[in-house]
Amino acid sequence: MSIADELPNPSREQLARLPRRLDFMPVENAAPEVLTREEIDRFNEVGYLMPFDGLDGTEVRELRAFFDGVLGAFLELGRDSYSINSAHLRFGRIHDLMRHPRLLGPVVDLIGPDVVAWGAHFFCKMPHDGRAVPWHQDCAYWPLSPSRTVTLWLAIDDADPGNANMRFVPRSHRHGLIGYEESRDASNVLGLVVAEAEAGRSGDAPVDVTLRAGQFSLHSDLLLHGSRANDSDRRRCGLTLRYASAEVRAWYGWERKGFVVRGADRLGHWADAPRPV
């Protein structure tokens, strides 16, 4: 059993007891290495950036072939296509991918200089799978504080409105933690739902995150996002990679998920998870 199987998500009640700081902390970086100052200003304003060219054609084909094998193994075990989480703790290939310079460069400009990689989750919508990802903020699920995680969403398959790409609600990250409710709808991938997000009460009108395989987007852990059910004949798979400032503190054993990818963990908040064999 890997660490990934030992660290389930804490309950809503457990999260409510934590002294979390969940308000947006604007990026201040006078000398970015990859991003422009205008891109940093835009991230602060709308809560996301896209698209970036990440993996080249060969790299994305190799990653897709790797994922196809992993997915087949999980399905044989009776798991579903959304269940391959904490992949960096299960597979050395994903642990290594989180250090890829074309992926890590813009992340460091938003978080740096001390960066921890702590999460990797395959979100795979099979053709006609009938399941939606409701509007949500990532930080609502996590026993982490302060709110300084950036999610990199790497497209393994082409993602567009035809096969239920992810969608963002611009400027929703500026409201802190938005009220949510529990959902018992079996068609929802997640159990916490932010109602009325599309009514424009928490940000601008939703935008499509249209990406070619190998491209990626970046978004704040406070940004509302979700995706509709995939009613097409095409699969839509993406890999989310989570990066946080090393100053972020974790509870309920989640510090065991993180490892340093840039700089140092000067406060000793993370366990520096080893590369799996």
KOLLO-341637 format. One record per residue (C-alpha): x, y, z; residue in three letters; residue number from 1; chain. Coordinates in steps of 0.05 Angstrom, whole numbers, plus 32768, in hexadecimal, padded with zeros to 4 digits. Layout:
! KOLLO-341637
SITE    x    y    z residuo num cadena
SITE    X    Y    Z     ALA NUM      A
...
***
This chain:
! KOLLO-341637
SITE    x    y    z residuo num cadena
SITE 8000 8000 8000     MET   1      A
SITE 801B 8045 7FED     SER   2      A
SITE 8015 8085 8015     ILE   3      A
SITE 7FDE 8099 7FE4     ALA   4      A
SITE 7FB0 8063 8000     ASP   5      A
SITE 7FBC 8077 8048     GLU   6      A
SITE 7FA8 80C0 8043     LEU   7      A
SITE 7F5E 80CA 8032     PRO   8      A
SITE 7F3E 810E 802E     ASN   9      A
SITE 7F2A 8129 8073     PRO  10      A
SITE 7EE0 8133 8080     SER  11      A
SITE 7EBD 8176 807B     ARG  12      A
SITE 7EB9 8178 80C7     GLU  13      A
SITE 7F04 816B 80CE     GLN  14      A
SITE 7F14 81A2 809C     LEU  15      A
SITE 7EE7 81D3 80C0     ALA  16      A
SITE 7F11 81CB 8100     ARG  17      A
SITE 7F52 81DE 80DE     LEU  18      A
SITE 7F6E 8226 80E4     PRO  19      A
SITE 7F71 822D 8098     ARG  20      A
SITE 7F7E 8270 8075     ARG  21      A
SITE 7F56 826C 8034     LEU  22      A
SITE 7F5C 82B0 8013     ASP  23      A
SITE 7F82 82C0 7FD3     PHE  24      A
SITE 7FCA 82D8 7FDC     MET  25      A
SITE 7FDD 82FF 7F9D     PRO  26      A
SITE 801E 82EB 7F7B     VAL  27      A
SITE 8056 831C 7F85     GLU  28      A
SITE 8090 830E 7F57     ASN  29      A
SITE 80BA 8347 7F3C     ALA  30      A
SITE 80E8 831A 7F13     ALA  31      A
SITE 80C3 82DD 7EF6     PRO  32      A
SITE 80EE 82AB 7ECF     GLU  33      A
SITE 80B9 828F 7E9F     VAL  34      A
SITE 8079 82B8 7EA5     LEU  35      A
SITE 8072 8301 7E93     THR  36      A
SITE 805E 8335 7EC5     ARG  37      A
SITE 801C 833C 7E9E     GLU  38      A
SITE 800E 82F2 7EA7     GLU  39      A
SITE 8019 82F6 7EF1     ILE  40      A
SITE 7FEA 8332 7EF5     ASP  41      A
SITE 7FB7 830A 7ECE     ARG  42      A
SITE 7FBD 82CE 7EFD     PHE  43      A
SITE 7FB1 82FD 7F37     ASN  44      A
SITE 7F74 831B 7F14     GLU  45      A
SITE 7F50 82DE 7EF8     VAL  46      A
SITE 7F6F 82A3 7F1F     GLY  47      A
SITE 7F8B 827A 7EE5     TYR  48      A
SITE 7FB9 827A 7EA8     LEU  49      A
SITE 7FB5 8251 7E68     MET  50      A
SITE 7FCA 8232 7E3A     PRO  51      A
SITE 8013 821E 7E43     PHE  52      A
SITE 803A 81ED 7E18     ASP  53      A
SITE 8052 81B7 7E46     GLY  54      A
SITE 8062 8172 7E29     LEU  55      A
SITE 8078 8168 7DE1     ASP  56      A
SITE 8058 8135 7DB3     GLY  57      A
SITE 8085 80FB 7DC8     THR  58      A
SITE 807F 810B 7E12     GLU  59      A
SITE 8033 810F 7E11     VAL  60      A
SITE 802D 80CE 7DE9     ARG  61      A
SITE 8059 80AA 7E1B     GLU  62      A
SITE 8031 80C7 7E56     LEU  63      A
SITE 7FEF 80B3 7E35     ARG  64      A
SITE 8009 806C 7E2A     ALA  65      A
SITE 801F 8069 7E73     PHE  66      A
SITE 7FDB 8082 7E8B     PHE  67      A
SITE 7FB6 8050 7E5E     ASP  68      A
SITE 7FDC 8018 7E81     GLY  69      A
SITE 7FCE 8034 7EC7     VAL  70      A
SITE 7F84 803E 7EB6     LEU  71      A
SITE 7F7D 7FF7 7E9E     GLY  72      A
SITE 7F9C 7FDD 7EDE     ALA  73      A
SITE 7F6E 8008 7F0A     PHE  74      A
SITE 7F30 7FF3 7EE3     LEU  75      A
SITE 7F43 7FAA 7EEC     GLU  76      A
SITE 7F45 7FB7 7F37     LEU  77      A
SITE 7EFE 7FD2 7F35     GLY  78      A
SITE 7F12 801B 7F3B     ARG  79      A
SITE 7EF8 8052 7F0E     ASP  80      A
SITE 7F1B 8083 7EE0     SER  81      A
SITE 7F1B 80BB 7F14     TYR  82      A
SITE 7F3C 8093 7F4C     SER  83      A
SITE 7F85 8098 7F38     ILE  84      A
SITE 7F9A 80CC 7F6B     ASN  85      A
SITE 7FDC 80DD 7F8E     SER  86      A
SITE 7FFD 80C0 7F4F     ALA  87      A
SITE 8040 80DF 7F62     HIS  88      A
SITE 8041 80B1 7F9F     LEU  89      A
SITE 8030 8074 7F75     ARG  90      A
SITE 805A 807D 7F36     PHE  91      A
SITE 80A2 8096 7F2F     GLY  92      A
SITE 8091 80AF 7EE9     ARG  93      A
SITE 805E 80E1 7F05     ILE  94      A
SITE 808C 80F4 7F3F     HIS  95      A
SITE 80C1 8106 7F0B     ASP  96      A
SITE 808F 812A 7EDE     LEU  97      A
SITE 8080 815C 7F15     MET  98      A
SITE 80C7 8176 7F0D     ARG  99      A
SITE 80C1 817F 7EC1     HIS 100      A
SITE 80DF 81C4 7EB3     PRO 101      A
SITE 80A9 81D9 7E81     ARG 102      A
SITE 8074 81C9 7EB5     LEU 103      A
SITE 8098 81E2 7EF2     LEU 104      A
SITE 80B2 8224 7ED7     GLY 105      A
SITE 8071 824D 7ED7     PRO 106      A
SITE 805B 822C 7F18     VAL 107      A
SITE 809A 8246 7F3B     VAL 108      A
SITE 808C 828C 7F21     ASP 109      A
SITE 8048 8289 7F44     LEU 110      A
SITE 805E 8266 7F84     ILE 111      A
SITE 80A9 8267 7F8B     GLY 112      A
SITE 80E0 8267 7FA0     PRO 113      A
SITE 80D0 822C 7FCE     ASP 114      A
SITE 809F 81FB 7FAE     VAL 115      A
SITE 8083 81B8 7FC4     VAL 116      A
SITE 8060 8187 7F95     ALA 117      A
SITE 802B 8162 7FBC     TRP 118      A
SITE 7FF3 8148 7F8E     GLY 119      A
SITE 7FE8 8125 7F4C     ALA 120      A
SITE 7FA4 810C 7F36     HIS 121      A
SITE 7F8C 80F0 7EF3     PHE 122      A
SITE 7F47 810A 7EE1     PHE 123      A
SITE 7F2F 80DE 7EA8     CYS 124      A
SITE 7EEA 80E7 7E8A     LYS 125      A
SITE 7EDA 80A9 7E61     MET 126      A
SITE 7EAC 80B0 7E24     PRO 127      A
SITE 7E63 80B7 7E39     HIS 128      A
SITE 7E75 80AC 7E83     ASP 129      A
SITE 7E3C 80DA 7E9A     GLY 130      A
SITE 7E63 80F8 7ED4     ARG 131      A
SITE 7E6F 8142 7EE0     ALA 132      A
SITE 7EA0 8166 7F0D     VAL 133      A
SITE 7E76 819B 7F31     PRO 134      A
SITE 7E8D 81E2 7F3E     TRP 135      A
SITE 7EBF 81E1 7F76     HIS 136      A
SITE 7EFD 81FF 7F95     GLN 137      A
SITE 7F37 81D0 7F9F     ASP 138      A
SITE 7F4A 81ED 7FE3     CYS 139      A
SITE 7F06 81D9 8000     ALA 140      A
SITE 7F1E 8190 8001     TYR 141      A
SITE 7F64 819A 801C     TRP 142      A
SITE 7F81 819D 8063     PRO 143      A
SITE 7FB3 81D2 804D     LEU 144      A
SITE 7FC0 821B 8061     SER 145      A
SITE 7FCB 8250 8049     PRO 146      A
SITE 7FAA 824C 8005     SER 147      A
SITE 7FE8 824B 7FD9     ARG 148      A
SITE 7FE1 820E 7FAB     THR 149      A
SITE 7FE1 8214 7F60     VAL 150      A
SITE 7FC3 81DC 7F37     THR 151      A
SITE 7FE2 81CA 7EF4     LEU 152      A
SITE 7FAF 81A6 7EC7     TRP 153      A
SITE 7FD6 8180 7E92     LEU 154      A
SITE 7FAE 8167 7E56     ALA 155      A
SITE 7FBC 811E 7E44     ILE 156      A
SITE 7F84 811E 7E10     ASP 157      A
SITE 7F6C 815B 7DEA     ASP 158      A
SITE 7F39 817F 7E15     ALA 159      A
SITE 7F03 81AB 7DF8     ASP 160      A
SITE 7EB8 81BA 7E01     PRO 161      A
SITE 7EA7 817C 7DD7     GLY 162      A
SITE 7EC4 814C 7E0B     ASN 163      A
SITE 7EB5 8173 7E4A     ALA 164      A
SITE 7EF3 819D 7E56     ASN 165      A
SITE 7EFD 81BE 7E99     MET 166      A
SITE 7EDF 8203 7EA3     ARG 167      A
SITE 7EF5 823D 7ECF     PHE 168      A
SITE 7ECE 8275 7EF0     VAL 169      A
SITE 7EFD 82B1 7EE9     PRO 170      A
SITE 7F07 82DC 7F27     ARG 171      A
SITE 7EE4 82AB 7F55     SER 172      A
SITE 7F25 82A1 7F7B     HIS 173      A
SITE 7F1E 82E7 7F98     ARG 174      A
SITE 7EE4 82D3 7FC5     HIS 175      A
SITE 7F09 82A5 7FF5     GLY 176      A
SITE 7EE6 8264 8006     LEU 177      A
SITE 7EA2 8265 7FE5     ILE 178      A
SITE 7E67 8243 8007     GLY 179      A
SITE 7E5A 81FC 7FF0     TYR 180      A
SITE 7E2C 81C2 7FFE     GLU 181      A
SITE 7E32 8177 7FFD     GLU 182      A
SITE 7E18 8151 7FC1     SER 183      A
SITE 7DFE 810A 7FC0     ARG 184      A
SITE 7DF4 810A 7F75     ASP 185      A
SITE 7E17 80CC 7F5B     ALA 186      A
SITE 7E26 80EF 7F19     SER 187      A
SITE 7E53 8121 7F3D     ASN 188      A
SITE 7E9C 810D 7F43     VAL 189      A
SITE 7EA5 8139 7F80     LEU 190      A
SITE 7E7B 813E 7FBF     GLY 191      A
SITE 7E7E 8189 7FCC     LEU 192      A
SITE 7E59 81B8 7F9D     VAL 193      A
SITE 7E59 8204 7F97     VAL 194      A
SITE 7E12 8216 7F81     ALA 195      A
SITE 7E01 824D 7F4F     GLU 196      A
SITE 7E48 8257 7F37     ALA 197      A
SITE 7E30 8261 7EF0     GLU 198      A
SITE 7E01 8298 7F05     ALA 199      A
SITE 7E3D 82C7 7F09     GLY 200      A
SITE 7E38 82D3 7F54     ARG 201      A
SITE 7E7E 82BC 7F63     SER 202      A
SITE 7EA4 82D4 7F25     GLY 203      A
SITE 7E9F 82DE 7EDB     ASP 204      A
SITE 7E7D 82B0 7EA9     ALA 205      A
SITE 7E9F 826C 7EA3     PRO 206      A
SITE 7ED6 8262 7E70     VAL 207      A
SITE 7EEB 8222 7E4D     ASP 208      A
SITE 7F30 8205 7E5B     VAL 209      A
SITE 7F3E 81ED 7E14     THR 210      A
SITE 7F81 81C9 7E11     LEU 211      A
SITE 7FA6 819D 7DDF     ARG 212      A
SITE 7FC7 815F 7DFA     ALA 213      A
SITE 8008 8174 7E1B     GLY 214      A
SITE 7FF0 81BA 7E2C     GLN 215      A
SITE 7FDE 81D0 7E73     PHE 216      A
SITE 7FBA 8205 7E9A     SER 217      A
SITE 7FC9 8221 7EE0     LEU 218      A
SITE 7F95 8237 7F13     HIS 219      A
SITE 7F90 824E 7F5B     SER 220      A
SITE 7F76 821D 7F8F     ASP 221      A
SITE 7F3E 8250 7F9D     LEU 222      A
SITE 7F25 8254 7F55     LEU 223      A
SITE 7EE1 8236 7F46     LEU 224      A
SITE 7EE5 8201 7F10     HIS 225      A
SITE 7EC1 81C3 7EF8     GLY 226      A
SITE 7EAD 819D 7EBA     SER 227      A
SITE 7E6F 8180 7E9A     ARG 228      A
SITE 7E63 8136 7E8B     ALA 229      A
SITE 7E87 811C 7E4E     ASN 230      A
SITE 7E50 8109 7E1C     ASP 231      A
SITE 7E80 8100 7DE3     SER 232      A
SITE 7EA2 80C3 7DC4     ASP 233      A
SITE 7EE6 80DE 7DD9     ARG 234      A
SITE 7F0B 80D4 7E1B     ARG 235      A
SITE 7F22 8112 7E41     ARG 236      A
SITE 7F5C 8106 7E71     CYS 237      A
SITE 7F85 8138 7E97     GLY 238      A
SITE 7FB9 8133 7ECE     LEU 239      A
SITE 7FB5 8166 7F07     THR 240      A
SITE 7FF7 8177 7F28     LEU 241      A
SITE 7FF4 819E 7F69     ARG 242      A
SITE 802B 81CD 7F80     TYR 243      A
SITE 802D 81F6 7FC0     ALA 244      A
SITE 805B 8227 7FE1     SER 245      A
SITE 8086 8202 8013     ALA 246      A
SITE 806B 8230 8049     GLU 247      A
SITE 8027 820D 8044     VAL 248      A
SITE 8017 81E1 807F     ARG 249      A
SITE 7FF2 819E 8078     ALA 250      A
SITE 7FC9 8176 80AA     TRP 251      A
SITE 7FAF 812E 80AE     TYR 252      A
SITE 7FF0 8111 8093     GLY 253      A
SITE 7FED 8137 8051     TRP 254      A
SITE 8034 8150 805E     GLU 255      A
SITE 8049 810A 8049     ARG 256      A
SITE 8031 8119 8002     LYS 257      A
SITE 8061 8152 7FF3     GLY 258      A
SITE 80A7 8156 7FD8     PHE 259      A
SITE 80D2 8192 7FC8     VAL 260      A
SITE 80DA 81A3 7F7E     VAL 261      A
SITE 80FA 81E8 7F84     ARG 262      A
SITE 811F 820A 7FBD     GLY 263      A
SITE 8116 81ED 8002     ALA 264      A
SITE 80E3 81DD 8038     ASP 265      A
SITE 8100 820E 806A     ARG 266      A
SITE 80C8 8204 809E     LEU 267      A
SITE 80C8 81B8 809C     GLY 268      A
SITE 807E 81B4 808A     HIS 269      A
SITE 8085 817B 8058     TRP 270      A
SITE 80A1 8134 805D     ALA 271      A
SITE 80C3 8137 8018     ASP 272      A
SITE 80A1 80F8 7FFD     ALA 273      A
SITE 80D2 80C9 7FDC     PRO 274      A
SITE 80CE 80B5 7F93     ARG 275      A
SITE 80A7 8074 7F8D     PRO 276      A
SITE 80CB 8039 7F6C     VAL 277      A
***
